[in-house]
Structure formats: C-alpha cells, structure tokens
C-alpha cells in the first residue's frame, strides 16, 4: 500500500564532485515506491537570499519555501564534512522555520565512516525546530564504491535499512499530519 504522505528529499551537498545528488536520486526512487508523491530539492540548484536579510524564525520566502511547506516529511541526504553537516544545509535550515515545524525527518548520511556525526548534529537542530527525527537513520560507508553505470547500486542491507527508516517516516508523517490538522500547537 502506498502512503498518502508527500515527502521532500533534500540533497544537501553543493560541492562540484559530489555524491549527494546520485544518492538523493536513489533515495527518491525508494521514496517513490512507498509514498504517493515526493519532491527532490537539490540545494546546488537553490539560490537563497543574502544572510543579512535573515531574521529570527527564518526570513523572507525563498525559492523552496512553498515546496518545503507542502511536505509531510523529509529525507535529508547529507555528507559528513568536518565531523558535521555542510554549511549549505545549515543555511537552508536557518532560512526556513515554520515550514519544518511538527514534521518528521529521516537522514541518509554518507562519508568514510558513514556520516553519522552529521546525523547526530542534525538531531539537536531538528528538535529546536519542533521536528521529529526518526530513530532509524542510515549511514552509508564509502558509497562511492557502490557506483555503477546507472547510479548508486545499494547493497541489499542498505536498501532494507533505508526502507525500514521510510516506514518509520511514514508513520510519523501520517501521525503528525493528523495532529497538525486536528490539534494545532498553540503558543
């Protein structure tokens, strides 16, 4: 059965020789198999306003504000840079606030050691934004060794682990969508 949730897959890396988009495409194909609709946002294609315009609680609308707001949940595809997540992702998070609130996220991280430090740093940031991070996340150890002519060829245990994370994301997406509709959070 396909979930009715709308999921945004966000590719965080903006570097030239990056794996992020290839991995986001793979993640998007897994999301498409389980959810009614999804949207892939590549931060390398997104120009955010100047940070001098940033205000507490976000800022003016950005080119991706509506797309983020339409989501019931998120899949963040992020590398681990310097034991954390990239600055491009931090900027995208900071430029939005209301869009993230009371929605779930799972993380597909990657790097030499699987990128799990990036995931752990994101958990604290997400909590501050009233987001729920799934317990199940997936860290890809050296995924560049699994590249093939048609993109990322995930080993079976990776696919199984990611699908389990998506199952948890589905549960939270539905639960929080109903809660946002029926019991909106008051200040």
C-alpha positions as CSV (number, residue, x, y, z in Angstrom):
1,X,0.0,0.0,0.0
2,X,1.3,3.4,-0.9
3,X,1.3,6.1,1.8
4,X,-0.6,9.3,1.1
5,X,2.2,11.5,2.6
6,X,4.1,13.9,0.4
7,X,7.9,13.6,1.1
8,X,10.7,16.0,0.2
9,X,14.1,14.5,-0.4
10,X,16.7,17.2,0.1
11,X,20.2,16.8,-1.4
12,X,22.5,18.9,1.0
13,X,25.9,19.0,-0.7
14,X,26.7,21.7,-3.2
15,X,30.2,20.7,-4.0
16,X,31.3,20.1,-7.6
17,X,32.5,16.5,-7.3
18,X,29.7,15.3,-5.0
19,X,27.8,12.1,-4.4
20,X,24.8,13.8,-2.9
21,X,22.7,14.1,-6.0
22,X,23.3,10.5,-7.0
23,X,22.4,9.3,-3.5
24,X,19.3,11.6,-3.5
25,X,18.2,10.2,-6.8
26,X,18.4,6.7,-5.3
27,X,16.6,7.8,-2.1
28,X,14.0,9.4,-4.3
29,X,13.4,6.2,-6.1
30,X,12.9,4.4,-2.8
31,X,10.6,7.1,-1.6
32,X,8.6,7.0,-4.8
33,X,8.0,3.2,-4.2
34,X,6.4,3.9,-0.8
35,X,4.8,7.3,-0.9
36,X,2.1,8.8,-3.1
37,X,4.2,11.8,-4.0
38,X,7.6,13.3,-3.5
39,X,9.8,16.2,-4.5
40,X,13.6,16.3,-4.8
41,X,15.2,19.5,-3.8
42,X,18.9,19.9,-4.7
43,X,20.5,22.7,-2.7
44,X,23.1,23.1,-5.5
45,X,20.2,24.4,-7.7
46,X,18.8,26.7,-5.0
47,X,19.8,30.3,-4.5
48,X,18.9,31.6,-1.0
49,X,18.7,35.3,-0.2
50,X,21.6,37.1,1.4
51,X,22.1,36.2,5.0
52,X,21.9,39.8,6.0
53,X,18.2,39.5,5.4
54,X,17.9,36.5,7.8
55,X,15.7,37.1,10.9
56,X,14.9,35.0,13.9
57,X,12.4,32.4,12.9
58,X,13.5,32.4,9.3
59,X,13.3,35.1,6.8
60,X,11.5,36.2,3.6
61,X,10.2,33.5,1.3
62,X,12.8,31.6,-0.7
63,X,12.5,29.7,-4.0
64,X,11.9,26.5,-2.0
65,X,9.7,27.8,0.8
66,X,6.4,26.5,-0.7
67,X,7.9,23.2,-1.6
68,X,9.2,22.6,1.9
69,X,5.9,23.8,3.4
70,X,3.9,21.3,1.2
71,X,5.9,18.4,2.7
72,X,4.5,16.0,5.3
73,X,8.1,14.8,6.0
74,X,11.7,15.0,4.8
75,X,14.6,12.8,3.9
76,X,17.9,14.7,4.3
77,X,20.7,13.3,2.1
78,X,23.8,14.7,3.6
79,X,27.6,14.2,3.7
80,X,29.6,14.5,6.8
81,X,32.0,17.4,6.4
82,X,34.5,18.1,9.3
83,X,32.5,15.9,11.7
84,X,29.2,17.6,11.0
85,X,26.8,18.5,8.2
86,X,27.6,21.0,5.4
87,X,27.1,24.8,5.7
88,X,24.7,24.7,2.7
89,X,22.3,22.6,4.7
90,X,22.7,24.9,7.7
91,X,21.7,27.9,5.6
92,X,18.7,26.1,4.1
93,X,17.6,25.1,7.6
94,X,18.0,28.6,9.0
95,X,16.2,30.3,6.2
96,X,13.1,28.3,7.0
97,X,11.3,27.8,10.3
98,X,7.5,27.4,10.0
99,X,8.0,25.0,7.1
100,X,9.8,22.5,9.3
101,X,7.6,22.7,12.4
102,X,5.9,19.5,13.6
103,X,7.1,17.4,10.7
104,X,9.3,14.3,10.7
105,X,12.6,13.7,9.1
106,X,15.0,10.9,8.5
107,X,18.6,11.2,7.5
108,X,20.6,9.3,4.8
109,X,24.2,10.4,5.6
110,X,27.4,9.3,3.9
111,X,31.1,9.5,4.3
112,X,34.2,7.4,5.0
113,X,32.6,6.4,8.4
114,X,29.0,6.6,7.3
115,X,28.4,10.3,8.1
116,X,26.7,9.6,11.4
117,X,28.2,12.6,13.1
118,X,26.3,14.8,10.6
119,X,23.1,12.9,11.6
120,X,23.7,13.4,15.3
121,X,24.3,17.1,14.9
122,X,21.1,17.4,12.9
123,X,19.1,15.7,15.6
124,X,19.6,18.7,18.0
125,X,18.9,21.2,15.3
126,X,15.7,19.4,14.3
127,X,14.5,19.2,17.9
128,X,14.9,23.0,18.2
129,X,12.7,23.4,15.1
130,X,10.0,21.1,16.6
131,X,10.8,18.4,14.1
132,X,10.8,14.7,15.0
133,X,13.8,12.7,13.8
134,X,13.2,9.0,13.1
135,X,15.1,6.7,15.3
136,X,16.1,4.7,12.2
137,X,18.6,6.6,10.1
138,X,21.1,5.2,7.6
139,X,24.7,5.9,7.3
140,X,26.5,4.9,4.1
141,X,30.1,3.9,4.5
142,X,32.1,4.8,1.4
143,X,29.2,4.7,-1.0
144,X,31.4,5.7,-4.0
145,X,32.5,2.0,-4.1
146,X,28.9,1.1,-5.0
147,X,28.5,3.4,-8.0
148,X,27.5,1.7,-11.3
149,X,26.6,2.9,-14.8
150,X,23.1,3.7,-13.6
151,X,24.0,5.4,-10.4
152,X,24.1,4.1,-6.8
153,X,23.7,0.4,-6.5
154,X,22.9,-0.1,-2.9
155,X,23.8,-3.3,-1.1
156,X,20.7,-5.2,0.0
157,X,21.2,-4.5,3.7
158,X,21.3,-0.7,2.9
159,X,18.1,-0.9,0.9
160,X,16.4,-2.9,3.7
161,X,17.6,-0.4,6.4
162,X,16.5,2.6,4.4
163,X,13.1,1.1,3.6
164,X,12.6,0.5,7.4
165,X,13.5,4.1,8.1
166,X,11.0,5.2,5.4
167,X,8.4,3.0,7.1
168,X,9.0,4.9,10.4
169,X,8.9,8.2,8.5
170,X,5.6,7.2,7.0
171,X,4.1,6.5,10.5
172,X,5.3,9.9,11.8
173,X,4.2,11.7,8.7
174,X,0.7,10.5,9.0
175,X,0.5,10.9,12.8
176,X,1.8,14.5,12.7
177,X,-0.3,15.5,9.7
178,X,-3.4,14.5,11.6
179,X,-2.1,16.3,14.7
180,X,-1.4,19.5,12.8
181,X,-4.9,19.4,11.4
182,X,-6.9,18.3,14.4
183,X,-4.8,19.7,17.3
184,X,-2.7,22.6,16.1
185,X,0.0,23.5,18.5
186,X,-0.7,26.7,20.4
187,X,1.9,29.0,21.9
